[in-house]
Amino acid sequence: MDMLVLDTRRDSSGGYKVDVSRGSRVGRVSSEWFSRPDDERFLSLGDLARSVRGRSDRSQTRVVETALIHVEANRNDPERLTLMLPGAEAPVTPTHWSFGQLASQVGAPAAYLRQLPAPLAAINLQYGLTSNRAEQIKTLETDDPVSGGRLELRAVTGPDYGRIYDHELVEAVQKIAGNGTGDTRWKVPGVLDWSTGVYNPNVDISKDTTTLYASDRDVFLFLVDDLNPIEAGRLPDGSPDLYFRGFYCWNSEVGAKTLGMASFDFQHLHMKSGALSPPKRFAFELRDIVRRQALPGYTLTIEHALGRERLNFVAVRPDPFDAAMRRPGLRTTNHHSVDMS
């Protein structure tokens, strides 16, 4: 959710007074917070990275002929199907997600197959595999330590599927955000007290407040720079119009969603900020911010591409000599762009 900062002075709790009515709610972020169980919530990027990296290290992929896959059903366990893949030493157990992918690959209705007894579902799935015109699939198999070393089939995709592992996204974010706990500018957001309208950026990260999530299907990260507001003009009363920077990103190594990232867009921000000045004036004020280089710790530039203007802010490593000489930008650690047009 974007929020307008009404008062840049901290109150006794160390928070900012904000006006949530001047912003808009980002349903994607709030839905993640509401829906994630405790075992999918992480308190730091380090913990999250170790979890998804370990999962990747226990995984392997292979391309197999669909006609050579053997579907097995145990009469003593009518709820479970296993697959014997060509070249494998042990059967793999499909997850709920990969079973749906496999059924889709062979043109079978997954919802219907799940309602059938395992032996009957196996017969239908085996027929689909042997008559599948796609001929080849790519699997992602992971050793599940919780189940005593059982192999899980976590994903079934086409043979040419290009996979980005979840740990690759998390480790890329770590390069700019460290542990995500305040050791860099980018951190897990603070907490808004709805009764007082005070946003406190300095709170302990807990399972209730974290915005770092990972499940067996995906990862989702939401980080903000809520200790360094950016001035985007003036309000009608002459006070500074301030906002926080933030971004969220997501990925699924099993094909549930593609890699993505969202950050502030100033054209969209202008429309929902309630600013009285027209968009051209809003952009003019941003250009003036770039001219004055009025954002400590960042070098600001304007990029012209595809008929649009983008405000780029590049985080620079703090250097006392450069700061004194007002020559930031010799070394950078992060780069972001927001649309001005």
C-alpha angles and dihedrals in degrees: 000000000000114000133188114233108226099182125026091194113097118238122222091281092054094249138126126245107237138182109221091184089071093057137056134242120247102216093195092062097043093047090055090052093049098044105043117100120219095262090060095052122092129192098212141016088244093059091045093048093050091051098050093038090054090050091051092049089056093050136088135183131212139173112230139179109254092216090061095055113106119207115211130194125187117217089210091056106036093173097061133073125189131192128217107209122202110267094014122127096208136026121263126223116223118227120227089262098047092045088059091048092050092049090050091051091057096038097250124139105249095197091056094045091052090059093055126087110265096252092052093044089050092055092052094045092047091053091051092050095050092048097039112131092203088072095191137053135179118231133200111207125185132190107235109211092188092064095047099267099316113160114238123203099220101172141018117191141152117291093253096050112138109217126205108195119226092237090059091062094044093048091048090054090048089062090067102023104037108200093345091236100104101287087117134022091272116075146146107287122259126236132277117218101215093195094060102022090235119141113205113197093186108073132127113264112243138163087269097051104033121111097193111104139172133171133172086274107040153350128236126187129184119184134169141192093224098155094064113052117197121224112229100177137297133305121230090264091055096251119130118273102225135184138177123237119233145155140192129201138183143188142176121205090192095058099256089127139352126255111276146162135195129195139161118309111197095205089056089039091056092052094052099034095077092231111167095213118090119253093261091054090046090054091046090056090051091051088052089053088054091049092052094041086222099168112089114220095023138080111220124209137165120233123199114207135149092356094303135105120228127193109222121197118189119196112226129203110255111256120173094210094048091046090052092048091044091234105129123165104062091120126021135197103179142018131202136174133202127188117248102177 
